[in-house]
Amino acid sequence: MKRQGASGFTLVELMIVVAIIGTLSAVAAPKFGSLLSKAHEGASKGSLGMIRSALLIYYADMEGQYPGLLGALTVNAKYLPALPEVEVPKYHGNSTAVHYGLAASDAGGWSYNNTAGDQNQGTVLVNCTHKDSKGTIWATY
């Protein structure tokens, strides 16, 4: 029983509020984990776009020639200050390593085709053959 003029919550009301908050947090926790994974994926896709843009500018500056090494984009920070890290959650750690060749080797990092005369010369991909959260293979971006 409440006294005349007394205000506040009963223990039962507080327990109901705590139970509701616990239920909401139990539902939200798995969603938060997937959001972090999607954020890393978005960062990798953004970094891929940044490297591709720098390659196109290099290609235009050099009148139709791609760099032999991807690191050439970072010389004097003219095109990129540094190669960005690729983040492939669950499969590979963060890496700026570059694999040179025609196909992805699933070693993590970047894959860059520097084969002169190849029709796909200058192509840069994420060096991973696993799938992202949408079911797309990383090396197809």
Solvent accessible surface area in square Angstrom, and as a share of the most:
residue,aa,sasa,rsa
1,M,244,1.09
2,K,137,0.58
3,R,195,0.71
4,Q,186,0.82
5,G,82,0.78
6,A,44,0.34
7,S,113,0.73
8,G,48,0.46
9,F,158,0.66
10,T,63,0.37
11,L,127,0.63
12,V,99,0.57
13,E,79,0.36
14,L,87,0.43
15,M,118,0.53
16,I,96,0.49
17,V,78,0.45
18,V,105,0.60
19,A,63,0.48
20,I,95,0.48
21,I,105,0.53
22,G,39,0.38
23,T,84,0.49
24,L,115,0.57
25,S,63,0.41
26,A,69,0.53
27,V,98,0.56
28,A,55,0.42
29,A,65,0.50
30,P,92,0.58
31,K,134,0.57
32,F,125,0.52
33,G,40,0.39
34,S,53,0.34
35,L,110,0.55
36,L,90,0.45
37,S,20,0.13
38,K,107,0.45
39,A,65,0.50
40,H,79,0.35
41,E,12,0.05
42,G,41,0.39
43,A,47,0.36
44,S,0,0.00
45,K,60,0.25
46,G,46,0.44
47,S,14,0.09
48,L,6,0.03
49,G,34,0.32
50,M,89,0.40
51,I,0,0.00
52,R,86,0.31
53,S,59,0.38
54,A,4,0.03
55,L,3,0.02
56,L,112,0.56
57,I,99,0.50
58,Y,32,0.12
59,Y,83,0.31
60,A,72,0.56
61,D,72,0.37
62,M,85,0.38
63,E,158,0.71
64,G,32,0.31
65,Q,118,0.52
66,Y,55,0.21
67,P,3,0.02
68,G,48,0.47
69,L,110,0.55
70,L,0,0.00
71,G,32,0.31
72,A,32,0.25
73,L,0,0.00
74,T,37,0.21
75,V,93,0.54
76,N,143,0.73
77,A,58,0.45
78,K,133,0.56
79,Y,35,0.13
80,L,5,0.02
81,P,113,0.71
82,A,63,0.49
83,L,31,0.15
84,P,20,0.13
85,E,88,0.39
86,V,1,0.01
87,E,33,0.15
88,V,2,0.01
89,P,26,0.17
90,K,175,0.74
91,Y,92,0.35
92,H,40,0.18
93,G,58,0.56
94,N,88,0.45
95,S,30,0.19
96,T,59,0.34
97,A,62,0.48
98,V,36,0.21
99,H,61,0.27
100,Y,80,0.30
101,G,18,0.18
102,L,117,0.58
103,A,67,0.52
104,A,24,0.19
105,S,57,0.37
106,D,46,0.24
107,A,79,0.61
108,G,6,0.06
109,G,0,0.00
110,W,0,0.00
111,S,3,0.02
112,Y,0,0.00
113,N,8,0.04
114,N,45,0.23
115,T,57,0.33
116,A,88,0.68
117,G,79,0.76
118,D,43,0.22
119,Q,171,0.76
120,N,80,0.41
121,Q,49,0.22
122,G,10,0.10
123,T,50,0.29
124,V,1,0.01
125,L,36,0.18
126,V,1,0.00
127,N,1,0.00
128,C,0,0.00
129,T,69,0.40
130,H,65,0.29
131,K,113,0.48
132,D,12,0.06
133,S,62,0.40
134,K,164,0.69
135,G,43,0.42
136,T,51,0.29
137,I,68,0.35
138,W,2,0.01
139,A,18,0.14
140,T,95,0.55
141,Y,61,0.23
